[in-house]
Amino acid sequence: MIKVVVDCFGGDNSPGANVSGAVAALNKNSDLYIILTGDEAAIKEQLYGREYPADRLTIIHAPEVIGCDEKPTEVIKTKRNSSMMAAIDCLRTDSAVSGMVSVGSTGALIAAATLRVGRLAGVMRPAFCPILPTMNGGVVGICDSGATVDCTPEMMKQFAVMGSIYLQSAFGVESPRVALLNVGTEAEKGDKLRKETYPLLQAEQSINFTGNMESRDLLSGKYDLVVCDAFSGNVLIKSTEGACLEMLKMLKKNIYSKPIYKLGALLQKKMFSDIKQFMNYQNYGGSVMLGTRKTVVKGHGSSNEKAVEVCIEQVVRAESARMNERISEALTQTT
Amino acid sequence: MIKVVVDCFGGDNSPGANVSGAVAALNKNSDLYIILTGDEAAIKEQLYGREYPADRLTIIHAPEVIGCDEKPTEVIKTKRNSSMMAAIDCLRTDSAVSGMVSVGSTGALIAAATLRVGRLAGVMRPAFCPILPTMNGGVVGICDSGATVDCTPEMMKQFAVMGSIYLQSAFGVESPRVALLNVGTEAEKGDKLRKETYPLLQAEQSINFTGNMESRDLLSGKYDLVVCDAFSGNVLIKSTEGACLEMLKMLKKNIYSKPIYKLGALLQKKMFSDIKQFMNYQNYGGSVMLGTRKTVVKGHGSSNEKAVEVCIEQVVRAESARMNERISEALTQTT
């Protein structure tokens, strides 16, 4: 039995999407047990009238909710009775629990996972690894992209090892092509951190290191995992998302500027819906904290039922593939 | 008289676009003198039959060309007789020359400008400042984006001061809104470098510091200048460009996948051409090296005649606005 905690609040569609996603996952997977955290009455209201295996579902009442604008380091101290912190507590105290899913504040979740869940043996620093779809239909992981801004080369090497095991475990990528985010592809490029990280990645036998990558190639499909410090990883992912959104906005504005353009867009209606579907992160799962003792998956704030279900499945897949044990084995050997 | 050197080789459309751009600039501006560097016969061939003020044009014969794949630090030593190095030499030796324009190898140009042209008094490190169009029709500068990967907070402050003076001088932005590239907008966000830079920018009276900026807001039009180290600046600009191009590629692929989509696109032909025009960096001018004794403008490798002309005008505007004197005055006062 795989036990997963689902934080039921903090998202745009919470608690409805969270509860529905959990129920859908339970109904699909007979080996799954789910603990829901949050306001019990509200959760029960969502469960009312649905069919689900009641013997594999528990609720932990935690009525507070963490807002997205609250300071992460403070809320993890002051909002102990929130749905997110109750889920985190569950990871700490219930050894049978494999991981958790939340669609709430990213900052609070990263801080809580880092400070409260604890690290796997051998792990220097945890890393936050989001996944983006590539233009050829695959995915690319960006590791680290939120947890550790001031990195050492050794930490970067660990990010490469953890990210590779993650892509193998959760996405079935056999030998993930690892690239180091840099300002050019030549081996000698970059700042001090990159110059010192490059030879470490090259020497690391457990990964498939392909060299440096320029940020413009992120979506090209040439790489499965990009290794970076959280600062440049954050810049990379937010500028890529930002540019895609700005492009769509500009297109929309232009289309609406003239009737003939609107007519053209009408003919392309199905195409735009396909593109939207392709770009919809809801289909690709959440971002995962790597290196923490339990698997923590962060879904997008606007996650719907399907997205929450995909996040829960990520925990299940990681657990089934013994991801955390493998990370710990690899890092106690190599460092 | 403003004297500008134009490196005539190294671009996709060289020497034709370079020579034509120079001739166009000369014909428009009676106060301009241009020195062309490169293979004399090839340049003369391009000039043949054109109308231009021959008394305001000189050619310096330098037949070698630097390839884009050549190692910058090596070519500046070995290819002294290249069109680019001849232009750089001109900046060094001819005190009457205000600046230069090149569409050749960015790496070689940054290395040569940094190592051979020398810095303005008060400048710790030069910075490379590209310009991107924003979605509301303005521009945004990214400083530094190529010259100094390992920065101190003091250098970052200088980038803010130099970039502000540049936007005032070359783009007429009265009080450029300066933002620090960071992982969140709150003042306390970021790595060590950002945390130490923030108070320096806040205390700097000569700039209009508006706080931290997330990379997703680069094209929003809310900021005129983004301050960053060259590593994250490079990640920022290349991922933004990369994502925009991948989006267009995906759109094109989709449009060509079905006749009805193609028909729709036919109705939108003018719209797509407008968007292409809007996104065409050729219209916005080149990237400028700030902090070097002379103004060095790098146009895109695929620059056409118009783009080269715009780059030459950038040097003229910077010179007319006494940009370099102002930078030096500001930085000898504040540091």
Interface residues (C-beta under 8 A of the other chain):
Chain A: G107 M135 G146 V149 D150 L181 V183 G184 E186 G190 D191 K192 R194 E214 S215 R216 D217 L218 L219 S220 D229 A230 F231 S232 N234 V235 L236 K238 S239 T240 E241 G242 A243 C244 L245 E246 M247 L248 K249 M250 L251 N254 I255 S257 K258 I260 Y261 L263 G264 A265 L266 L267 Q268 M271 D274 I275 F278
Chain B: K71 G107 M135 G146 V149 D150 L181 V183 G184 G190 D191 K192 R194 E214 S215 R216 D217 L218 L219 S220 D229 A230 F231 S232 N234 V235 L236 K238 S239 T240 E241 G242 A243 C244 L245 E246 M247 L248 K249 M250 L251 N254 I255 S257 K258 I260 Y261 L263 G264 A265 L266 L267 Q268 M271 D274 I275 F278
